[in-house]
Amino acid sequence: MGALPYVAEVYINNQVLIPAELVRTLGLQNARIACIMLEYKSVDITFNAELLKTRHTDSRQFTIPKSIRDKYGITPGAKVKVKKIEAIR
């Protein structure tokens, strides 16, 4: 899983995992905030999100904002296609 786009499942806490290999490939190890583009039900959705860091790996997670979830009907367990992740800072 070292390239975009990739399909991920939305966790019960409304977060999406970015695998460590992809984080390293995209150079996101030191990024705290990113611009993310998802595709859900053939609609492109772009938003900024904080990248949450785990203690011992390079993987990251981000939370899909409630306003986005409500507007597009994204629920836990839904499959989303992550099309773009760009570090903002």
PyMOL commands that set and color helices and strands:
alter all, ss='L'
color gray80, all
select helices_A, chain A and resi 20-26+66-72
alter helices_A, ss='H'
color red, helices_A
select strands_A, chain A and resi 6-9+15-18+33-40+43-50+52-53+60-63+79-87
alter strands_A, ss='S'
color yellow, strands_A
deselect
rebuild
show_as cartoon
